[in-house]
Amino acid sequence: MASGRLGTPLLVGNALNTNTLVYTVPVSTYTVCSISFTNTSTASVTLRLALSTNAASPGLAEYIEYDTIITAKGVFERTGLVLQAGLNIVAVAGTNAVIAATVYGIETSIT
């Protein structure tokens, strides 16, 4: 059971429509978390964010943000996410975007 920062922060972007697996809820747990995206570039960028059972290819209905614009040096956060075991947080950034993604919260055992 982990709490605080979940996983390693990573960069999302540099190729449009390239899905980046940001976090997967471990087996036999549920996670309550927030995710922060920081635009590290000097231009606005777009972001797609999905909660998906398929990390490689989220379905259209699994997106919770779609082409959301993050201003230059801006931050976008989603808070209060409650995710079941095996669910993936997947992000897609626009062309030439460089976005830092960090997931933080708590993983709780369901056994």
N, C-alpha and C positions, 0 to 999 in steps of 0.2 A: 504494500500500500504506500503510495507516494503522495506527497503534498508539496506545494510550492510550484516551482517551475517543472513542468512535465515534459520530458524529452529535451532535446538540444535545440536552441533557436536556430533557424535556418533562413536562407535567402530563397525567395520565390521569384521567378521571372526569367527574363532574357529571351523567351520564345513564346509567342502567343499560342494558346491551346496546349501547352505542356502542363499536364497535371502534376502537382507536387504534393506528395503525402506529407502532411504536417504532423499528424498525430493519429495513433490508433489506440482505442480503449482496450486494455488487456482483458484476457479471458477471466471470467468469474468476478468481474468488477463492474461498477458503473463510475462515471466520472462527472463531477460538477466542475466546470471550468469556464475560463474566459480566454479569448484569443486576441492578440494585439498584432496589427500590421503597421509597420513604420515605413513610409516612403523615404528612402535614403537619397533619392535623386532630386534634381532641381526643376523637374517638370512634373505635371500631374500624370497619374497612371491609373489604369483600370484594374479591378480585382474581381474575381469570381470566387465564391466560397461555397463549398458543398459539405453536407454531412451525409456520407455515402457508405453503403455496404461494399461497394466496389471501388477500391482506391485508384485503379487505373482509368476508370471511365464512369464518372457519376452520371446518373440519369437527370434529365432536365428538372424533374420534380424534387430532386435532392438539393438543389441550390437554395441557399438562404440569402445570398447576395449575388447579383449578376450585373457585371460591368459597372460596379460601384466606383466612383472616381475618388481617389485620394490625392489631395493637393500636394504640391511640392513640399517636401520635408514634413508632411502631415502624418497623422496617426488615425487609424480606424480600428475600433474595438467592437467585439461582440461579447457580451457578458451573460452569465447565468445559464450557460448551456448545460443541459443534463443529457448525457450520452450513455447508451447501453453498451455492453461488452461487444467488441468486434467492430464497432462503428468507426469510420475514418473521417478525419477532417482533411479535406482536399482543397487546395487553392490553385488558382490559375491567374497569372498576371499578364498584362498586356505587353506588346512588343517593346523591348528595351527597358522594361520596368525592372527595378531592383527594390524589392520589398522584404524587410526583415519580419519574420513571423515568430511569435512566442506564445506558447500555450501555458497557462498557469491555473492551478486549482487543486483538487483533491481526488484521488482514486479511492473508492471504498469497496471492500469485499462484499459479495452478495452470498457468500457461503457461511 
